[in-house]
Amino acid sequence: MEGKNPYSLKLFSAGSETKQDFAEEISIWLKTPLEKTEEKFFSNGEFLYHQKGSVRDCDVYVIFQPRYGDKYKLAYDIAESETIVSALKQGEAHKITVVIPCLPYTRQDRPSNYREPVLVQMLPAKLQKLGADRIVTARLHNASSYNAYPGSIPITNINVDNLFIQFLEKKEFDLNKLKLVSPDLGAANSTRKIADGLGIPEQLVVMDKVRDTKSSNKSEVMNVIGEVEGFDCIIPDDIADTCGTALKSARALKERGASRVYFMAVHGVLSGSALQNLQNANFDGLWLGDTCDISLVKNFQNFEVISTSKLVSKVIDNLHNGESVNDLYKNGH
């Protein structure tokens, strides 16, 4: 895409074994083809992943959608992203930006037990050392966790609230009978922003839950703070991982008389027992962003995709041309 930047824009996909749909959609929006890459394997288990063409004095954007749900696939995909960034740096790219819509390890932003490492900055720090100049991601689990590392590369955290709001406005709910349900106390502020955008800031319900600190991905809903009887309830979340909390929340809301219950999330990680939990929850609407591979639920009843590729493309375009990213949110994108 032509713009103000004298350095040519080039797009790469960081994964050789991952789905290319998201990267290809961004390529279409930006009218810029994905560059070709090459991968080699060696008998000792090592591999080589690099660009085929020159990137000298180019602004390069690497689109990276790792595969969640399998620790070996995730580790391999991360290794590939590190390899391509290293190759691009050695290829003398002017600037390297890694676009990771769903950034790994973002929930590991504080220790829940003694001696646990805080890994939230692990991948950005490694990519920085290999030559990356910026990370672009969407809806960080805890945006403030990155402010404690002033020496790290910039991290652009894309605000997707307006996408959620515009999506819900098209559903034409009766706002007088609608409640926005925060999945936990920590998400109350982000849920309130969506309620504010819909013009119903007072119609907020909060799920009060406790987590089992001795076991990952387990929680128990303890209480529903707010009245839901006779209301349609929408649960917006940042990450749909095992969806155990989503299932328990749906049951708690229906037990308290909610008319219909909907679930929406930015990142459809969908690991472990997620598919079974979503089926058992029997949501009246299941809406997930496309920041992860969500093909496993595409045939679910009442499922819809909340597309983020256009917004991510606009962020890339603004960054490339030195324009404000925040203006995109002010203008309703």
N, C-alpha and C positions, 0 to 999 in steps of 0.2 A: 504494500500500500504506500503510495506516495504521500509525503508529508513534509514537515519543516526540518526533519533531521537529515543532515547530509550523509549519515552513515546508513547503509542499506539494511533493511529489516530481513532477517532470515528466521524461519521457524523449523524446529526439530521436535520429533517425538523421542522421549527418553527411553522408551521401552521397546524391545524387539519382540516380546511375547505378550504384550498387553494389547487390549482393544485400542484401535486407533480412532474410534468414532469421535471422541471429544476433540482430539487434536485436529482431525479433518474438518470438524465444524468450525473451529477457530480459523483454520486456513481459509475456509469459504468466506467467513465474515470479513476477514482482513484482505481477501483477494490476493493471498500470498501462498504459493505452494509449499508443502512440506519438503524439506531437503532430504536427500537420500543418505542413508547410513549403511554401515557394513559391520557385520559381526563375525568373528572367528573363534573357534573353540580349539583347545589344545588337549593332548592326551593326558596331561597332568592335572586337568580340571580348571585351568586358567582360561580366561576368555578375553577378547579384545573387541570393544565397541566404539566406533568412531565415525566421523562424518566423511563423506566421499569427496565433497567439493571444498573449495577454498572459503574460509570465513574471515580472512584478514580484513581488518578495519570494518567489520560489520557489527550491527547490534543484533545479537542472537537471543532468541526466546526458546527455551526448552520446555515442552509441555510434558508433564510427568504425572501419570495416573497409576500409582502402584497397585498391585493386587493384594487385597486384604483377605484374611481368613486362613492363610497358610504361612507360617513363619519362614519357611524356606523360600517361597515365592516372593514374599515381601522383602526378605534380605537380598535376594537376587536382583529384584527390581531396583532397590536402593543402590546396590553396587553398580548396576548399569547406569543409573543417573550420575553417579560420581565419576564413572569412566568417561561418559560423553562430555561432561563439564571439563574434565581434565584435558581431553582431546581438543576441545574448542579453545581452551586457554592456550595450549601449545600451538594451536593454529592461528594465534594472534588476533582473536576476535576483539573488537573494540570494547564491547560490554556484553556480559552474559547474565541473563535473567532466567531463573528457573521458576516456572509456573507449576505449582503443586496445589491444585484446588483443595484437596484433602490432605493436609500435612501430617505425616506419621509422628507419633509420640506426643501429640499436643496435650493429651490428658495426663501425661506424666510430668505435671508442672509443680508438684510438691510431694514430699515423701509422706506416705500414710503409715509407715512403720519405720523404726530405727534402721539406719544403714542403707536405706533405699536410695539409689541415685535419682537425681532430677534430670530427665533426658529430653525435656522439651526443646532445648537448643541444640541437641546433638547433630541432627541432620543439617540445619542451617550452618552450624559451625564447620562441619566437614566440607560442605559445598563451598563455603567461603575460602577455606584453605586451598581448595583445588582450583579456585579462580572465579567463582560466581560473584556477581556484583549486587544482586538483589534477589529476594524471594517474593513471589506473588502467590498468595493463598486466599481462601475464602472462609469466612466465619470461623476464626480461631476459637477453640474451646475456652481459652482464657487469654484475651488479648493483652492483659497487663503483664503476663508472664514474660513477655519479650522486652519490656521496658527496663528490666534489671540488667540488661547486657548492652551497655552503650557502645561497646567496641565491635559489635556484630554488624553485619551488612543490613541494609534496610529491609524490612519485611512489610510489604503492602498487604493489608488485611481487608479484603473486599467485603463491603457491607451489602448483604443480600436482603435486608429487611424490606426494601421496596419491592423486590421480586415477590416475596411472600404476600405482602399487602395487595399488590396488583392481582396476584393469582386469586386471592380470597375475594377481592371485590368482584371479579368476574363470576364468582359462584352465586352472587346475589342472595346471600343469606338474609334472613330477617334479623337485623342487628339487635332488635329488642329481645330476641330469644337466643342470643349467642353469647357464649363465654369462651374466653381464651384461657387455657389451662397451662400453667407453668409446670414442667415435669419435676422440678425440685425447687428448693429455695434459691439456689444459686442462679437459676435461669429466669427468675422473676423479672429482673430489669429488662432483659431482652424480649421476654414475652409481652411486657407492658408496652414496649415500643411498637409492637405490631398492633396491640389493642388501641394505642393512641392513633396509629395510622388509619385504623378503621373507624375512628371516632367513638370508641367505647372504652375509654381508659379505666372506667370504674368496674367494668365487667371482667375482672381478673380472678382466677381461681388458682390456688397453689397446692401442689401435691407435696406433702411433708413425708420424706422417706429417710431411712437410714441405710447405710451400706455396710456390708460385712467386710471389714478391713483385712480379714485373714484370707479372703478369697476374691479374686478379680471378677468383674462382670456380674456381680450379684448384688441385688438390693431388695428392699422390702418396703412397700408403700404402707405408711402408718396412718395417715390421716388426709382428708380432703378439706382444705381451708377455703370455705366459700360455698354458696348455694348453687347446686347444679340441677335440681329436680325440674324437669320440663324444659331444659335448655339444650340446644345443640352445643357440643363442646369440641374445641379444636386444640390439640396438643402440638405446639411447634417446638422442635428440638434441633440441636445442632448436629448430633451424630446418632444415627440408628445403627447400633452395633449388634449386640445379641437380641435387642428389643425385649428383654425381660422386663424392664421398667415400663415400656409401652404397654405390654400385656397386662401387668398389674394395675397400671393406671386406668386402662380401659375397663377392667373389671370393677375397680373401685367406683368409677364414675357411673357405670350402669347400675351398680348396686344402690347408688344414691339417687337414682331416678333420671339420669341424663337421657334425653330423647335419642340423640345420635352422637356418635363419637368419631372424630377424625384425627388422623395422625399425619404430621408433615415434618420432614427433616431435610437439612441441607445436604448432609453426607450419608449416603446409604452404604455404610460399610458392610452390613449384613453378614456377620460372622457367626460361627457356632450354631446355636439353635434358633437363629433369627427367623428363618422361613416358617418353622413350626410355630413360633411365638406369634408371628404376624397372622398366620392362619387362625390360630386359636383366639386371637383378639377380635377377629371379625369386624374390623373397622368399617364404618360406612364410607370412608374415603381414606386412601393411602397415597400420599403425595411425597415424592422424594426428588431431591436435586440430582443432577447428572454428574456430580463431581467425582463419583466412583462408578464402577461397573455395576449397574443395577439390572442387568438382563435377567437375573434369576427371578425377579418379581414382575416382569413385564406382562405376564399372563394372569396376574392376580386380579380378582374382581375388584372394581372401584379404584384401580391403580392409575395414577397419572404422573408424568414426569414434569418437574419444574426446571425448565431449561436455564442454565447459567452461562452457556457458551457465548451468547451475544454480549452479555455484560462483561465477561472476562476478556473478550475481544476488544471491547471499548476501553477497558483498563489498559490493555497492552498498547493500543493505539495512542492513548493519552500519554503513557509513560514514554513511548518511543519519540513522541513529538514534543515532550517537555511541557505538557498541559496538565492541569489539575485533575486528579482523580476524584477528589471530593466533590467537584462540580457535577460529576456524573450522578451522584446521589441527590444533590440539590435539584437537579433537573428531572428527577423521577425515574432514573434508570435502575 
